[in-house]
C-alpha cells in the first residue's frame, strides 16, 4: 500500500499567480485623464507593492496577484487619493480624483 502524497505547500507571495491590471486616472469634474500620477497598489496581506506612473492618457499597466489592495494616487509627491479594492482577475480600474486634486 502506497501512503497518500502530502498536499503541496501553499504558494508564497512571489509564487501566487499574477494578473494584468490597467489603472486609469482621471479628474472627476471633467473626466480628463491625468498623466504623470504615481499609482501604487499595496497588497493588504503581504505588503507587496505594484507601482507605476500614468501616461498622457491617464493609464498605467501593473501586474499583481489576486487579493485585497490599498490603491493610492500621488501627484508631485502628495497623496491625492486612497481606495481599498479587490483584484480577482485581469481588469481595468478607474480612479477619479476629486475637484481638490491637482
C-alpha positions in Angstrom: 0.0 0.0 0.0 1.4 3.4 -1.0 0.9 6.2 1.5 -1.0 9.2 0.3 1.1 12.1 -1.0 1.2 15.2 1.2 -0.7 18.2 0.0 1.5 20.7 -1.9 2.7 23.6 0.2 0.8 26.9 0.0 2.3 29.2 -2.6 4.5 32.0 -1.3 3.5 35.6 -2.2 6.0 35.6 -5.1 4.6 32.3 -6.4 0.9 33.5 -6.4 -0.4 33.9 -10.0 -0.4 37.4 -11.2 -3.0 39.2 -13.3 -2.7 42.3 -15.6 -4.3 45.4 -14.2 -4.8 48.7 -16.0 -5.4 51.7 -13.8 -6.9 54.8 -15.4 -6.6 58.1 -13.5 -8.9 60.9 -14.4 -10.4 64.1 -12.9 -14.0 63.6 -11.6 -15.1 67.1 -12.6 -14.4 66.7 -16.4 -13.2 63.1 -16.9 -9.9 64.4 -18.3 -7.0 61.9 -18.0 -4.3 62.7 -15.5 -0.8 61.9 -16.8 2.3 61.8 -14.5 0.3 60.4 -11.5 2.1 57.8 -9.4 -0.2 54.8 -8.8 0.6 52.3 -6.1 -1.2 49.1 -5.2 -0.2 47.6 -1.8 -1.2 44.0 -1.1 -3.2 44.0 2.2 -2.0 40.6 3.1 1.7 40.7 2.2 2.6 44.4 1.8 4.0 43.7 -1.7 3.7 46.8 -3.9 3.0 47.2 -7.6 3.6 50.8 -8.8 3.9 52.9 -11.9 3.3 56.3 -13.4 0.3 57.2 -15.6 0.9 58.1 -19.2 -0.7 61.0 -21.1 -3.9 59.0 -21.4 -4.0 58.6 -17.6 -3.3 54.9 -17.9 -0.7 52.7 -16.1 -0.2 48.9 -16.6 0.5 46.9 -13.5 0.8 43.2 -12.5 -0.4 41.9 -9.2 -1.6 38.7 -7.5 -5.4 38.4 -6.8 -6.3 39.8 -3.4 -7.2 42.9 -1.4 -5.2 46.1 -2.1 -4.9 49.7 -0.9 -4.6 51.9 -4.0 -3.0 55.3 -3.8 -2.5 58.0 -6.3 0.2 60.7 -5.8 0.9 63.8 -7.7 4.1 65.8 -7.1 4.8 63.6 -4.1 1.4 64.3 -2.4 -1.2 61.5 -2.0 -4.4 62.8 -3.5 -6.5 59.6 -3.4 -6.6 56.3 -1.5 -9.0 53.5 -2.0 -9.4 49.9 -1.0 -10.1 47.5 -3.8 -10.3 43.8 -4.6 -8.4 42.3 -7.6 -9.6 38.9 -8.7 -8.8 38.8 -12.4 -7.2 40.9 -15.2 -9.2 44.1 -15.2 -9.3 47.9 -15.6 -9.7 50.1 -12.5 -10.9 53.7 -12.9 -9.7 56.1 -10.2 -11.3 59.5 -10.3 -9.6 62.4 -8.5 -11.8 64.9 -6.7 -12.0 68.6 -7.5 -9.4 69.5 -4.9 -6.7 67.3 -6.5 -4.2 69.0 -8.8 
